[in-house]
C-alpha cells in the first residue's frame, strides 16, 4: 500500500510448517495488509525462509502448547511498529474482498477498537463426502493501541472487556479443516492441551464437548454437556446442539428435544437449534421406516413415534423456521402428552 494511505495495517501471525500456504495468503491480503509479523513456532519446511523472502518480520519462538502466549507475542511485536490496526491471520487463511475490510478500518478511526470479521471454514465430514461451509463472526482486527491480549492455551480468545466492537466488511476463508481427518486430528490435539486446565473450568468443559462431538464420541459428548450444565454458566447454543445430536445418536430423541426446547427459549433464532429440533421431533421417521423395509425389519437408529413426527408440521420443514406452534407441541410432548 502507499505511504499516503490513511491507515497502516499490520498482520500478526503464529505459524508452523506453512511454507506452502504463505505466498497464497499474502497474495490475497495485498489490498489489506502493509506489514507482516510472523511468530514461527518450530517449522521444519522452510517457513521462516519463505516468510522473510516475502518481506515479513520473523521471530522464532519455541512451541510450548500455549496458543495465547504465542498469539500475545505476535501482538506485542506488531504493536512495536505502531500500526493503526492489527489483523490476526493464520497461514491457512485467505482474505476475500480485502478492500472492503480495509475500507471499514479507514472509516472507523477513533470510533472502534475491535472489528469482528466473517470467517468461513470448509469442513469435510469425517466419513468423507462433499465439504460443507460454516461461517462465524470472529474478532480478528484490533486497534494498534488497544492492548488486546489473548487468554487460554487452546482455543485462545481475546479479552475485549470495555472495548468498542463493530462489524467489518470482507471475508476470511479458513482452510484448516478442508482435508479429510484434519478436524479429528485437531480435536485430539485440543483434548490433550485442555488437560492442562482444571477439570471444572468452563472453557475446558465447553471445548471438550465440542472436540468429543467432532470425534463422534457420543457418550463423552453427553458427559461433558451434563457437566457444563451443572457449572452455573451460560451454555452456548452450539453446546446444546452437540448435546442434542449425541442424545439422538444414542437413541434418546425425547431427551434431545428437551435440551433443544430449553435452548430455544433463550436463542429462538438459532438455525442449528431449529435443525436439531426437527431431527429430535422425528423428521427422519419415514426414512427410518424405509430403512426397516429395506433391511427386512432390522433398524439400529433412534426410533421415534408418529406423535413426535406430528410435532414438526410440513410448514416448518418448508420454511426452515421454528414457529410458536411447534414449540408448544414440543413442550406438550415433554410434559407427557401425546406419547405412544
C-alpha positions in Angstrom: 0.0 0.0 0.0 1.1 3.6 -0.5 2.6 5.5 2.4 -0.2 8.1 1.7 -2.8 5.6 2.9 -5.0 6.9 5.7 -4.1 3.9 8.0 -1.4 1.4 8.5 -2.4 -2.3 8.9 -0.1 -4.9 10.4 -0.8 -8.6 10.2 0.1 -10.7 13.3 0.6 -14.4 12.7 1.7 -17.5 14.5 2.7 -20.3 12.1 4.3 -23.7 11.9 5.1 -25.5 8.6 3.1 -23.1 6.4 5.7 -22.6 3.6 3.2 -23.8 1.1 0.5 -21.5 2.3 2.2 -18.2 3.0 2.6 -16.9 -0.6 -1.1 -17.5 -1.4 -2.2 -15.8 1.9 -0.1 -12.7 1.2 -1.4 -12.5 -2.3 -5.0 -12.4 -1.1 -4.2 -9.8 1.5 -2.4 -7.4 -0.7 -5.2 -4.9 -0.6 -5.4 -5.0 3.2 -2.0 -5.5 4.9 1.0 -3.2 4.9 3.4 -5.0 7.3 3.7 -8.6 8.4 4.8 -10.1 11.7 5.3 -13.8 11.9 6.0 -15.8 15.0 7.3 -19.2 13.9 6.8 -22.0 16.5 9.2 -24.6 15.1 8.7 -25.1 11.4 10.8 -27.6 9.5 9.6 -27.0 6.0 11.3 -23.6 5.2 8.5 -21.4 6.5 11.0 -19.0 8.1 12.9 -18.5 4.9 9.7 -18.1 2.8 8.2 -15.6 5.2 11.4 -13.5 5.2 11.6 -13.6 1.4 8.1 -12.2 1.3 9.0 -9.3 3.5 7.7 -10.4 6.9 9.4 -9.7 10.1 10.0 -13.2 11.6 10.7 -14.2 15.2 11.4 -17.9 16.0 9.8 -18.9 19.3 9.7 -22.5 20.6 6.2 -24.0 20.9 5.1 -24.8 24.5 1.5 -25.8 23.9 0.1 -22.3 24.6 -1.6 -20.5 21.8 -2.4 -17.5 23.9 1.3 -16.9 24.8 2.3 -17.2 21.1 -0.6 -15.0 20.0 0.3 -12.4 22.5 3.9 -12.3 21.5 2.8 -11.7 17.9 0.6 -8.8 19.1 3.4 -7.3 21.1 5.8 -7.4 18.1 3.2 -6.0 15.7 2.4 -3.1 18.1 6.1 -2.1 18.1 5.6 -0.7 14.6 2.8 1.5 15.9 0.2 0.4 13.3 -3.3 1.8 13.3 -4.7 -1.7 13.1 -3.5 -5.2 13.8 -5.2 -8.0 11.9 -5.0 -11.6 13.1 -4.3 -14.1 10.3 -3.3 -17.7 10.1 -1.2 -19.4 7.4 -4.2 -21.3 6.1 -6.4 -18.2 5.8 -7.3 -16.5 2.5 -8.7 -12.9 2.5 -11.6 -12.3 0.2 -12.6 -8.7 -0.7 -9.7 -7.2 1.3 -10.6 -3.7 0.0 -13.9 -4.0 1.8 -12.3 -4.9 5.1 -9.7 -2.1 4.7 -12.5 0.4 3.9 -14.1 -0.5 7.3 -10.8 0.2 9.0 -10.3 3.5 7.3 -13.8 4.7 8.1 -13.6 3.9 11.8 -10.6 5.8 13.1 -11.3 6.9 16.7 -14.7 5.1 16.8 -14.0 1.4 17.1 -11.4 -0.7 19.0 -12.2 -4.1 17.7 -13.7 -5.4 14.4 -15.3 -8.8 14.1 -15.0 -10.3 10.6 -16.8 -13.1 8.9 -14.7 -16.2 8.8 -15.8 -19.2 6.7 -14.4 -22.7 7.2 -14.9 -25.6 4.7 -15.4 -28.7 6.7 -15.1 -32.2 5.2 -17.3 -34.7 7.0 -15.5 -37.4 9.0 -16.9 -40.1 6.8 -16.0 -38.3 3.6 -18.3 -36.7 1.1 -18.7 -33.1 0.0 -17.4 -30.4 2.2 -19.8 -28.0 3.9 -19.2 -24.4 4.9 -19.5 -22.9 8.4 -19.5 -19.1 8.8 -18.9 -17.2 12.0 -18.1 -13.7 13.1 -14.7 -13.6 14.9 -12.7 -10.7 16.4 -9.8 -10.5 14.0 -8.9 -6.8 13.9 -7.7 -4.7 16.9 -6.7 -1.1 17.2 -3.0 -0.9 17.5 -3.1 0.9 20.8 -5.9 -1.2 22.3 -3.5 -3.5 24.0 -5.7 -6.6 23.4 -4.4 -9.9 24.8 -5.5 -13.5 24.4 -6.4 -15.9 27.2 -6.3 -19.8 27.3 -3.6 -22.1 26.0 -6.0 -23.7 23.5 -8.9 -22.1 21.7 -7.4 -18.8 22.9 -9.9 -15.9 22.9 -9.1 -12.2 23.1 -10.2 -10.3 26.2 -12.4 -7.4 24.9 -13.8 -6.0 28.2 -14.6 -2.3 27.8 -13.6 -2.1 24.1 -15.8 -0.8 21.3 -16.7 -3.6 18.9 -18.1 -3.3 15.4 -18.6 -5.5 12.2 -16.2 -5.1 9.3 -16.7 -5.9 5.6 -14.8 -8.6 3.7 -14.4 -12.3 4.4 -11.6 -14.5 5.7 -11.7 -18.1 4.3 -10.1 -20.6 6.7 -8.8 -23.8 5.1 -7.7 -25.6 8.2 -10.5 -28.1 8.2 -10.7 -28.7 4.5 -8.9 -32.1 4.3 -10.4 -35.4 5.5 -9.2 -36.3 9.0 -7.8 -32.8 9.8 -10.7 -31.9 12.1 -10.5 -35.1 14.0 -6.7 -34.7 14.4 -7.1 -31.2 15.7 -9.8 -32.4 18.1 -7.4 -34.9 19.6 -4.7 -32.2 20.0 -7.3 -29.9 21.6 -8.2 -32.6 24.2 -4.6 -33.1 25.0 -4.0 -29.4 25.6 -7.2 -28.9 27.5 -5.8 -31.4 30.1 -3.6 -28.5 31.4 -6.7 -26.7 32.7 -8.7 -27.6 35.9 -11.4 -30.3 35.2 -14.3 -28.0 36.1 -13.0 -24.9 34.2 -15.9 -24.0 31.9 -13.6 -23.2 29.0 -12.1 -26.7 29.2 -15.5 -28.4 29.5 -17.1 -26.5 26.6 -14.2 -27.2 24.3 -14.0 -30.9 25.4 -17.7 -31.2 24.5 -17.0 -29.7 21.0 -13.9 -31.9 20.5 -15.7 -35.1 21.5 -18.6 -34.2 19.2 -16.1 -33.9 16.3 -14.7 -37.3 17.3 -18.2 -38.7 17.4 -17.7 -40.0 20.9 -21.4 -39.6 21.9 -21.0 -40.8 25.5 -18.2 -38.4 26.2 -20.1 -35.5 24.5 -23.1 -36.1 26.7 -20.9 -36.3 29.9 -19.2 -33.0 29.0 -22.6 -31.3 28.2 -24.1 -32.5 31.5 -21.1 -31.2 33.4 -21.3 -27.9 31.6 -24.9 -27.5 32.6 -24.0 -28.0 36.3 -21.4 -25.3 36.4 -23.9 -22.5 36.5 -22.6 -20.7 33.4 -24.3 -19.7 30.3 -24.5 -22.7 28.0 -23.8 -21.6 24.4 -26.4 -22.7 21.9 -23.9 -24.8 19.9 -23.2 -26.8 23.0 -26.9 -27.6 23.2 -26.8 -28.6 19.5 -23.9 -31.0 20.1 -25.6 -32.4 23.2 -28.9 -33.0 21.5 -27.2 -34.6 18.4 -25.3 -37.0 20.7 -28.6 -37.9 22.5 -30.3 -38.6 19.2 -27.4 -40.8 18.1 -27.7 -43.0 21.2 -31.5 -43.3 20.8 -32.8 -40.7 23.2 -34.7 -38.2 20.9 -37.1 -37.1 23.6 -34.2 -36.1 25.9 -32.7 -34.3 22.9 -35.9 -32.4 22.3 -35.9 -31.3 26.0 -32.4 -29.9 25.6 -33.4 -28.1 22.3 -36.6 -26.6 23.7 -34.7 -25.2 26.7 -32.1 -23.6 24.5 -34.7 -22.2 22.1 -36.3 -20.2 24.9 -33.1 -18.1 25.1 -32.0 -18.4 21.5 -35.2 -18.6 19.4 -33.5 -17.7 16.1 -30.5 -20.0 16.2 -30.7 -22.0 12.9 -28.9 -25.1 14.1 -31.2 -25.5 17.1 -34.1 -25.4 14.6 -32.5 -28.2 12.6 -31.8 -30.4 15.6 -35.4 -29.8 16.8 -36.6 -31.3 13.5 -34.3 -34.3 14.0 -35.4 -34.8 17.6 -39.0 -34.5 16.6 -39.0 -37.3 14.2 -38.5 -35.8 10.8 -36.4 -38.8 10.0 -39.3 -41.1 10.9 -40.4 -42.0 7.3 -36.8 -42.5 6.1 -36.3 -44.8 9.1 -39.3 -46.9 8.1 -37.9 -47.2 4.5 -34.7 -48.5 6.1 -36.6 -51.0 8.1 -38.3 -52.3 5.0 -35.1 -52.4 3.0 -33.2 -54.2 5.8 -36.0 -56.7 6.4 -37.0 -55.4 9.8 -33.6 -54.6 11.2 -33.1 -50.9 12.2 -30.3 -49.7 14.5 -31.1 -46.0 14.5 -33.1 -43.9 17.1 -36.8 -44.8 16.9 -39.3 -42.0 17.1 -43.1 -42.0 17.3 -45.8 -40.7 15.0 -46.7 -38.2 17.7 -43.2 -36.9 17.7 -43.3 -36.7 13.9 -46.5 -34.6 14.2 -44.6 -32.0 16.2 -42.8 -30.9 13.0 -45.5 -29.7 10.7 -44.8 -29.6 6.9 -44.8 -25.8 7.0 -41.8 -25.9 9.4 -39.9 -28.2 7.1 -40.6 -25.9 4.1 -39.9 -22.6 5.8 -36.9 -23.8 8.0 -38.1 -21.7 10.9 -39.3 -22.6 14.4 -42.9 -21.5 14.8 -44.5 -20.9 18.2 -47.0 -23.6 17.4 -44.1 -26.1 17.1 -42.6 -25.0 20.4 -46.0 -25.6 22.1 -46.2 -29.1 20.5 -42.7 -29.9 21.7 -43.4 -28.7 25.2 -46.6 -30.8 25.3 -44.5 -33.9 24.3 -42.1 -33.2 27.1 -45.0 -32.8 29.5 -46.0 -36.4 28.7 -48.9 -35.7 26.4 -49.5 -37.5 23.0 -46.8 -40.2 23.6 -47.1 -43.7 22.4 
